[in-house]
Amino acid sequence: MPFNKNLLEILACPQCRGKVRFDEKLGGIICDQCKLLYEAKDDIPVLLIEEAKKLS
């Protein structure tokens, strides 16, 4: 899924309000500071803290 770079510039991690990046391999938005993956469902990232997956 290609992701709009302009949208990434305005998105922030819901938990820490830090920068996020899109990872095509994992299929979602990643916050490196919190080490959380916000997965995309039907090409829409789900930016809910309670649904985020912890990255190791």
TIVO-2410 file (N, C-alpha, C; in nm, 3 decimals):
# residues 56
REC num residu      c1      c2      c3 atome chaine
REC   1      M   0.084  -0.117   0.000     N      A
REC   1      M   0.000   0.000   0.000    CA      A
REC   1      M   0.089   0.124   0.000     C      A
REC   2      P   0.083   0.204  -0.102     N      A
REC   2      P   0.159   0.329  -0.100    CA      A
REC   2      P   0.093   0.426  -0.002     C      A
REC   3      F   0.177   0.502   0.066     N      A
REC   3      F   0.126   0.592   0.168    CA      A
REC   3      F   0.162   0.735   0.133     C      A
REC   4      N   0.070   0.825   0.148     N      A
REC   4      N   0.088   0.965   0.116    CA      A
REC   4      N   0.190   1.029   0.211     C      A
REC   5      K   0.300   1.076   0.156     N      A
REC   5      K   0.407   1.136   0.238    CA      A
REC   5      K   0.362   1.265   0.305     C      A
REC   6      N   0.274   1.340   0.241     N      A
REC   6      N   0.222   1.462   0.303    CA      A
REC   6      N   0.141   1.430   0.428     C      A
REC   7      L   0.067   1.321   0.423     N      A
REC   7      L  -0.011   1.280   0.540    CA      A
REC   7      L   0.081   1.239   0.654     C      A
REC   8      L   0.189   1.170   0.622     N      A
REC   8      L   0.284   1.130   0.727    CA      A
REC   8      L   0.346   1.249   0.798     C      A
REC   9      E   0.362   1.359   0.729     N      A
REC   9      E   0.420   1.479   0.789    CA      A
REC   9      E   0.330   1.539   0.897     C      A
REC  10      I   0.198   1.519   0.886     N      A
REC  10      I   0.108   1.577   0.984    CA      A
REC  10      I   0.062   1.477   1.090     C      A
REC  11      L   0.084   1.347   1.065     N      A
REC  11      L   0.047   1.246   1.163    CA      A
REC  11      L   0.147   1.244   1.278     C      A
REC  12      A   0.098   1.208   1.396     N      A
REC  12      A   0.184   1.194   1.513    CA      A
REC  12      A   0.139   1.070   1.589     C      A
REC  13      C   0.229   1.014   1.667     N      A
REC  13      C   0.197   0.899   1.750    CA      A
REC  13      C   0.092   0.943   1.853     C      A
REC  14      P  -0.016   0.869   1.865     N      A
REC  14      P  -0.119   0.906   1.962    CA      A
REC  14      P  -0.071   0.899   2.108     C      A
REC  15      Q   0.031   0.820   2.133     N      A
REC  15      Q   0.080   0.803   2.271    CA      A
REC  15      Q   0.178   0.913   2.312     C      A
REC  16      C   0.281   0.937   2.230     N      A
REC  16      C   0.386   1.031   2.270    CA      A
REC  16      C   0.384   1.161   2.189     C      A
REC  17      R   0.303   1.167   2.086     N      A
REC  17      R   0.293   1.281   1.994    CA      A
REC  17      R   0.420   1.301   1.910     C      A
REC  18      G   0.503   1.195   1.902     N      A
REC  18      G   0.626   1.201   1.824    CA      A
REC  18      G   0.603   1.168   1.678     C      A
REC  19      K   0.711   1.178   1.600     N      A
REC  19      K   0.705   1.149   1.457    CA      A
REC  19      K   0.682   1.000   1.434     C      A
REC  20      V   0.616   0.970   1.325     N      A
REC  20      V   0.590   0.831   1.286    CA      A
REC  20      V   0.641   0.813   1.144     C      A
REC  21      R   0.654   0.686   1.106     N      A
REC  21      R   0.696   0.653   0.970    CA      A
REC  21      R   0.614   0.534   0.923     C      A
REC  22      F   0.603   0.520   0.793     N      A
REC  22      F   0.529   0.407   0.736    CA      A
REC  22      F   0.625   0.296   0.703     C      A
REC  23      D   0.590   0.174   0.739     N      A
REC  23      D   0.671   0.057   0.707    CA      A
REC  23      D   0.587  -0.035   0.619     C      A
REC  24      E   0.624  -0.042   0.493     N      A
REC  24      E   0.547  -0.122   0.397    CA      A
REC  24      E   0.554  -0.270   0.431     C      A
REC  25      K   0.670  -0.317   0.476     N      A
REC  25      K   0.687  -0.459   0.508    CA      A
REC  25      K   0.594  -0.503   0.622     C      A
REC  26      L   0.582  -0.420   0.725     N      A
REC  26      L   0.495  -0.452   0.838    CA      A
REC  26      L   0.351  -0.408   0.814     C      A
REC  27      G   0.331  -0.323   0.716     N      A
REC  27      G   0.196  -0.282   0.680    CA      A
REC  27      G   0.131  -0.187   0.778     C      A
REC  28      G   0.208  -0.091   0.825     N      A
REC  28      G   0.149   0.005   0.917    CA      A
REC  28      G   0.240   0.120   0.951     C      A
REC  29      I   0.194   0.199   1.044     N      A
REC  29      I   0.265   0.318   1.091    CA      A
REC  29      I   0.345   0.279   1.215     C      A
REC  30      I   0.470   0.322   1.222     N      A
REC  30      I   0.557   0.288   1.334    CA      A
REC  30      I   0.602   0.413   1.406     C      A
REC  31      C   0.598   0.406   1.539     N      A
REC  31      C   0.658   0.508   1.623    CA      A
REC  31      C   0.784   0.444   1.682     C      A
REC  32      D   0.901   0.493   1.641     N      A
REC  32      D   1.026   0.437   1.690    CA      A
REC  32      D   1.050   0.470   1.838     C      A
REC  33      Q   0.997   0.582   1.883     N      A
REC  33      Q   1.017   0.621   2.023    CA      A
REC  33      Q   0.940   0.528   2.118     C      A
REC  34      C   0.816   0.500   2.086     N      A
REC  34      C   0.732   0.412   2.170    CA      A
REC  34      C   0.748   0.265   2.134     C      A
REC  35      K   0.809   0.239   2.018     N      A
REC  35      K   0.822   0.103   1.964    CA      A
REC  35      K   0.685   0.037   1.948     C      A
REC  36      L   0.596   0.113   1.882     N      A
REC  36      L   0.461   0.064   1.855    CA      A
REC  36      L   0.434   0.060   1.705     C      A
REC  37      L   0.357  -0.041   1.665     N      A
REC  37      L   0.311  -0.054   1.528    CA      A
REC  37      L   0.161  -0.034   1.526     C      A
REC  38      Y   0.118   0.064   1.448     N      A
REC  38      Y  -0.024   0.088   1.427    CA      A
REC  38      Y  -0.057   0.028   1.291     C      A
REC  39      E  -0.122  -0.088   1.294     N      A
REC  39      E  -0.148  -0.161   1.170    CA      A
REC  39      E  -0.254  -0.092   1.085     C      A
REC  40      A  -0.247  -0.116   0.955     N      A
REC  40      A  -0.346  -0.064   0.861    CA      A
REC  40      A  -0.447  -0.174   0.832     C      A
REC  41      K  -0.574  -0.138   0.838     N      A
REC  41      K  -0.682  -0.230   0.804    CA      A
REC  41      K  -0.758  -0.169   0.688     C      A
REC  42      D  -0.770  -0.243   0.579     N      A
REC  42      D  -0.833  -0.194   0.456    CA      A
REC  42      D  -0.766  -0.064   0.410     C      A
REC  43      D  -0.633  -0.062   0.419     N      A
REC  43      D  -0.549   0.051   0.376    CA      A
REC  43      D  -0.568   0.178   0.460     C      A
REC  44      I  -0.627   0.164   0.579     N      A
REC  44      I  -0.645   0.277   0.669    CA      A
REC  44      I  -0.573   0.247   0.799     C      A
REC  45      P  -0.475   0.330   0.838     N      A
REC  45      P  -0.404   0.304   0.963    CA      A
REC  45      P  -0.496   0.325   1.084     C      A
REC  46      V  -0.492   0.231   1.176     N      A
REC  46      V  -0.572   0.238   1.298    CA      A
REC  46      V  -0.482   0.297   1.407     C      A
REC  47      L  -0.503   0.425   1.437     N      A
REC  47      L  -0.417   0.495   1.531    CA      A
REC  47      L  -0.478   0.497   1.671     C      A
REC  48      L  -0.512   0.379   1.720     N      A
REC  48      L  -0.564   0.363   1.855    CA      A
REC  48      L  -0.456   0.295   1.940     C      A
REC  49      I  -0.422   0.357   2.051     N      A
REC  49      I  -0.316   0.303   2.137    CA      A
REC  49      I  -0.347   0.161   2.181     C      A
REC  50      E  -0.471   0.136   2.218     N      A
REC  50      E  -0.508   0.002   2.267    CA      A
REC  50      E  -0.501  -0.107   2.159     C      A
REC  51      E  -0.497  -0.069   2.032     N      A
REC  51      E  -0.487  -0.167   1.924    CA      A
REC  51      E  -0.346  -0.176   1.865     C      A
REC  52      A  -0.254  -0.092   1.912     N      A
REC  52      A  -0.117  -0.093   1.862    CA      A
REC  52      A  -0.044  -0.218   1.911     C      A
REC  53      K   0.050  -0.264   1.831     N      A
REC  53      K   0.132  -0.381   1.867    CA      A
REC  53      K   0.269  -0.335   1.909     C      A
REC  54      K   0.318  -0.391   2.018     N      A
REC  54      K   0.452  -0.359   2.070    CA      A
REC  54      K   0.556  -0.425   1.980     C      A
REC  55      L   0.657  -0.347   1.939     N      A
REC  55      L   0.768  -0.401   1.861    CA      A
REC  55      L   0.882  -0.433   1.955     C      A
REC  56      S   0.952  -0.539   1.924     N      A
REC  56      S   1.065  -0.575   2.012    CA      A
REC  56      S   1.195  -0.512   1.966     C      A
***
